[in-house]
């Protein structure tokens, strides 16, 4: 009975996580305060002056009517649409409503 161990066996494949002893981890607020208090030249890059590079993925295009992903564009009105029902409703829209949708999207060409 003495040979039975009631504690869980230690698993060798799991290592407990521990921070390295020589590394100092600082929260973002502390980094920001340290950089703000230092007298750095204006052209030196800091943590908050770095800009992200442009994305390599293409821009996602959404329907002007429903907001769903839109694989189609009407060549006459330049509105984006997602399915046949939206295209059918676009055919009966007056040009001032179409211009309203286009200005919301930021498209500047007039419907003609």
C-alpha positions in Angstrom: 0.0 0.0 0.0 2.9 2.3 0.6 4.0 1.9 -3.0 0.9 3.6 -4.4 1.3 7.2 -5.1 -1.8 9.3 -5.1 -0.3 12.4 -6.7 -0.4 13.0 -10.5 2.6 11.9 -12.4 4.7 14.7 -13.9 4.5 14.8 -17.6 7.8 15.6 -19.3 6.3 16.9 -22.5 4.6 19.8 -20.8 6.9 22.5 -19.6 5.5 25.2 -17.3 5.7 28.7 -18.9 8.2 31.0 -17.3 9.5 34.4 -18.4 13.2 34.6 -19.1 15.0 36.1 -16.1 17.1 38.5 -18.1 14.1 40.0 -20.1 12.0 42.8 -18.7 8.4 42.9 -19.9 6.7 46.3 -19.9 3.1 47.1 -20.6 2.3 49.4 -23.6 1.4 52.3 -21.3 4.8 52.2 -19.7 6.6 52.1 -23.1 4.6 55.1 -24.3 5.4 57.1 -21.1 9.1 56.2 -21.4 9.3 57.4 -25.1 7.3 60.5 -24.4 9.6 61.5 -21.5 12.8 61.0 -23.5 14.2 63.9 -25.6 14.5 62.2 -28.9 15.1 63.8 -32.3 12.1 64.2 -34.5 13.3 61.8 -37.2 14.1 58.9 -34.9 11.5 56.1 -35.0 9.8 55.0 -31.8 7.2 52.3 -31.1 4.4 54.7 -31.8 5.8 56.3 -35.0 6.1 53.1 -37.0 3.6 52.6 -39.8 2.4 49.3 -41.1 3.2 48.4 -44.7 0.3 48.3 -47.2 -1.7 45.1 -47.3 -0.9 42.6 -50.1 -4.5 41.3 -50.1 -6.9 42.9 -52.6 -9.6 45.3 -51.2 -12.9 43.6 -50.4 -15.8 44.9 -52.3 -19.3 44.9 -50.9 -22.8 45.4 -52.3 -24.0 49.0 -52.3 -27.5 47.8 -51.5 -27.2 45.0 -49.0 -23.6 45.1 -47.8 -22.9 41.5 -48.7 -19.7 40.6 -50.6 -20.3 41.8 -54.2 -18.6 39.9 -57.0 -20.6 41.8 -59.7 -20.7 45.5 -61.0 -23.4 46.9 -63.2 -21.6 48.4 -66.2 -24.3 51.1 -66.7 -24.8 52.4 -63.1 -21.4 51.2 -61.6 -23.3 49.9 -58.6 -22.0 46.7 -57.0 -24.4 43.9 -56.3 -24.3 40.5 -54.8 -27.2 38.5 -56.5 -29.9 38.5 -59.1 -32.6 40.0 -56.8 -30.4 43.1 -56.2 -29.7 43.5 -59.9 -33.4 43.3 -60.6 -34.1 46.0 -58.0 -31.3 48.2 -59.4 -33.0 48.2 -62.9 -36.0 50.0 -61.5 -34.1 52.6 -59.4 -34.2 56.3 -60.4 -30.9 57.9 -61.2 -30.9 60.2 -58.1 -31.1 57.2 -55.8 -28.2 55.5 -57.7 -26.2 58.7 -57.4 -26.9 58.7 -53.7 -25.5 55.1 -53.3 -22.5 56.1 -55.4 -21.7 59.2 -53.3 -22.0 57.1 -50.1 -19.4 54.8 -51.5 -17.2 57.7 -52.6 -17.6 57.1 -56.4 -17.6 60.6 -58.1 -18.6 59.8 -61.7 -22.1 60.8 -62.7 -24.6 58.2 -64.0 -25.4 58.9 -67.6 
